[in-house]
Amino acid sequence: MEVENGPGWEIVIGLEIHVELLTRSKVFCSCATGFGGEPNTRVCPVCLGLPGSLPVLNAKALEYAVKTGLALNCEIASFSKFDRKNYFYPDLPKAYQISQYDLPLCRHGYLEIEAGGVRRRIGITRVHLEEETGKSLHAGTSIVDSPFTLLDYNRAGIPLVEIVTEPDIRSPEEARVFLEELKRVVEFAGVSDVKMEEGSLRCDANISVRPRGASRLGTKTEVKNMNSFRAVQRALEYEAARQIATLRAGGRVVQETRHWDDAAGVTRGMRSKEQAQDYRYFPEPDLVPIVLSPEQIEQWRRELPELPAARRERLAREYGLPAYDAAILTASKKLADFFEEAARAFPDPKMVSNWVMGELLRLLKAENKELDQVPLQPSDLVGLLSLVRDGVISGATAKEVFEEMFHTGDPAASIVDRRGLRQISDEGALREIVRRAMAANPDAVQSYRQGKEKALGALVGAVMKETRGKANPQLVNRLLLEALREAKP
Amino acid sequence: MQKLSSEQVAHVARLARLALNETEQERFAVQLGQILAYAEKIRELDLEGVEPTAHVLGLTNVTRRDEVRASLDRDEVLRNGPEVENGYFRVPRVVEEA
């Protein structure tokens, strides 16, 4: 389906994002967090909801939730409490989730984004702290025909922040850009490792459309099951087009939850046989309220590391980089740290930037790896670039060496020596090779003299072949041109 | 004293996943009505300017340090499950889709 957000229609989107916080232990008990683990080995009476067990709040989870709010420019509540959200689902051992209802930790924030060259401020309604649910596995060939659901409660009780935006987002692309920036912010703030593929960041969306200029919002649908930022954009593009087509045809949008089917590229309505959800929130009697002093809040604010927007600005200013480079280098904190460590040790930051944005990102993407999963260190890149700068190896050879460094983490100099890659920059030796190449290729020499400049390539190739690619290319070019000019009758 | 309507009782029962027969519905309509009437007594007080009570203990900020301690033994954990499979609890299929 084509997106029909032409001049006639306005798309209105609000997002609800869940982010797992990076604590060592769960939010209300001392079981270990972390992805994976044998099923049901990180559980205890508290996170299994066994009778008589009592939750106790993890101080670090509280700190990270507040820091998330601070990083999103929120006001932090001086008084906050937990509530029970009641519903039955097998991944929820207590049949209620400890969450926050009317007094969340953080409210009224915003995040600035830039989409399609336009800078926009997206309002953050609230950020609150709650607990993760367990994980359901569906046996059988597909979700629909599986006779059983298997449950692993290792995830139950991992601290989670729910971030709710205002309906300020105006396009599916803007939704994706917002999520990318939000991911960077929580990652830079050090409160989550935000790995969407491991489910530590998840997103649902509310979307409606209305004729441009209308003051009332259209009927919204809630879209779930989007497992990547790209999927969010695609799902919302589909859903906006569907709603517009429905309204154009004189129909009406039904308020419902719709499931994104990534393979089919469509959203589908979920069966809603129950009446509207009724969570019967009430204050959690097992946990006492949280009172935060202005001093405590200020201390956490001061502890916040440099956030992506500030870092982009600083990288551009301090290293004289184009805004484009600064944006790419701050795609993740690890990448920005890698760049800066290398750039501090090398006199040409733009060259470092080119290699990080080029070869490094290319190889990471090709091998689907994260920076911390490869042995390459910033000092290795500095070593390599120094060799290029000093004319020891050519740029083309450097790419080969880089690839080996990327996999082994060996220093550039030792790879170059071991593989005998040192560039021949000895003018005398090269001049002799150039003379031999010309003697062996009289046709190419003849063609060049008759004005076919392309013939030079054949001669360069002959020199490179004889030196097994180790000749300094600039030098070979210069020497060849000199020799051809001299020998001209 | 106000009795709950049978629709209200049915609604509450459905939320709690309880199947009530007619006699039970009638009995709970009366009992729930009594409970609500008891809670209604609070309206007799002048609560102007009184903050809602978030917790009865009056304590705040009870937290623990972020430290990992041993979890339960898995055999112990799974002993409570009516059905288990490969270390998982097994329940009837829960996903519903149109």
Interface residues (C-beta under 8 A of the other chain):
Chain A: T23 R24 S25 S30 C31 A32 E38 P39 N40 T41 R42 V43 C44 P45 L48 L50 V56 L57 N58 A59 K60 A61 L62 F79 K81 N86 F88 Y89 P90 L103 S136 L137 H138 A139 I143 V144 S146 P147 F148 T149 L150 L151 D152 Y153 H259 R268 G269 M270 R271 K273 Q275 D278 R280 P283 P285 L287 V288 P289 I290 V291
Chain B: H11 L15 R17 A54 H55 V56 L57 L59 T60 N61 V62 T63 R64 R65 D66 E67 V68 R69 S71 L72 R74 V77 L78 N80 E85 N86 G87 Y88 F89 R90 V91 P92 R93 V94 V95 E96 E97 A98
